[in-house]
Amino acid sequence: MADSPNCDLKSLSPLQLFERVTEQGEKVRALKAGKAPKDEIDAAVRMLLSLKLSYKTTTGQDYQAGLPPKDLVLINNGTTKEEDEDLVDPWNVQTSNAKGVDYDKLIVRFGSSKIDTDLINRIERATGQKPHHFLRRGIFFSHRDMDQVLDAYENKKPFYLYTGRGPSSQAMHVGHLIPFMFTKWLQEVFDVPLVIQLTDDEKYLWKDMTIEKAYEYARENAKDIIACGFDVNKTFIFSDLDYLGSSAGFYKNIVKVQKHVTFNQVKGIFGFTDSDCIGKISFPAIQAAPSFSSSFPQIFNGKENIQCLIPCAIDQDPYFRMTRDVAPRIGQPKPALLHSVFFPALQGAQTKMSASDPNSSIFLTDTPKQIKTKINKHAFSGGRDTIEEHRKYGGNCDVDVSFMYLTFFLEDDDRLEQLKQAYTSGELLTGELKKVLIETMQPLVAAHQERRKQVTDEIVKQFMTPRKLAFEF
């Protein structure tokens, strides 16, 4: 392989090339720092220059550390234009396709790896547990370095989980449960610590709300998260507004990240402009910091080399591409990621839901009557215009929101497949499919509400107090 470094470069996407250049640059720095033999350093430098040339040839841009390439696609005449079909960033998700975002294209654009059958089988072998239905159904569909996490686990080396929530409203909706349901499963089958970041500072910076209101929303959202069933002895939930001021380790990592990312780089990654407040520009470093175990000395006994696994929606990936680029330069391991698809709005999969639109989703505060009304009135249908046409041609599960919701919340694989076949054949009508969804969501939300009632302010305080968890490091 060393004799033909360019043999497979033509098949790589711009983002994959970008990551190859970044990794080779890290290798050169490590060789120089370790005072490796001159011929070994020279060979690594030649490889780096070759990779940079391939990158420029492919993208038309010079490589800049920490600044991934703009997403480009070839159109019919061979020229390039910016990809405009699917818009995916931490604040916007838009597509013109009624089926939703094209996730296979997104994997290529973001340079991540598909969660395939081999990886799912390996997770099953490692844990001895049947894979979560989110894995079986492709709801978590993409990853970065999950194989490394499994390597560590199989060799009895520790890792930890990190996920988060941006508290933009008092009431969460059912889509917000997806990462927490999956994270809870991961924590149970791997038996590892979990940290959950509440980015109340981010919401204050981006939204028209007071800092007091942002903090209030964080504590209210914490109650919904706790109601998912997390173990207080293994889970630390923290508000940025609280924790940043009390943890020297957390703040030191923020400053290290800030030093290694330029304004030009965050503009390129996040689209910031000269008109954005400096709080927005510095915030990505705050979301990056929980990826490093030294941000939580009380949990990890000051150890800095424990790898982090982050389950999140794919729109959060830009934060962690930046984090993974910076990590080796500040002596930290790169976080691994598991990406989920977007939870569709009731009106269709073209956009993700908004907590500010009460009809865009089912909220965790909704009554059984509200749930029934919302699904019957607002859930986008893949059925035909008339019963006769539907019986003849069948419904389209690919665009039907009721069926999409059932793929998330109906755990019985056989029952889901039965519904799919019946709806596709025309045997099952849209109203009947909606009835199944109503009967699935009403008890799920009611059970969550009952658990949330048991979450007192004292319990919230226990989860949010920096402390040692039930693990030895």
Secondary structure, DSSP 8 states (H G I E B T S, - for coil): -TT-TTTTGGGS-HHHHHHHHHHHHHHHHHHHHTT--HHHHHHHHHHHHHHHHHHHHHHSS---TT-----EEE-TTS-EEE--SEEESSS-EEES-TT---HHHHHHHHT-EE--HHHHHHHHHHHSS---HHHHTTSEEEEESHHHHHHHHHTT--EEEEEEE---SSS-BGGGHHHHHHHHHHHHHHT--EEEEE-HHHHHHHSS--HHHHHHHHHHHHHHHHTTT--TTTEEEEEHHHHTTT-HHHHHHHHHHHHTS-HHHHHHHH---TTS-HHHHHHHHHHHGGGSGGG-HHHHTT----EEEEEEEGGGHHHHHHHHHHGGGGT----EEEEE---EETTEEEEE--TT-TTSS-BTT--HHHHHHHHHHHS---S-SSHHHHHHH---TTT-HHHHHHHHH---HHHHHHHHHHHHHTSS-HHHHHHHHHHHHHHHHHHHHHHHHT--HHHHHHHHS----S---
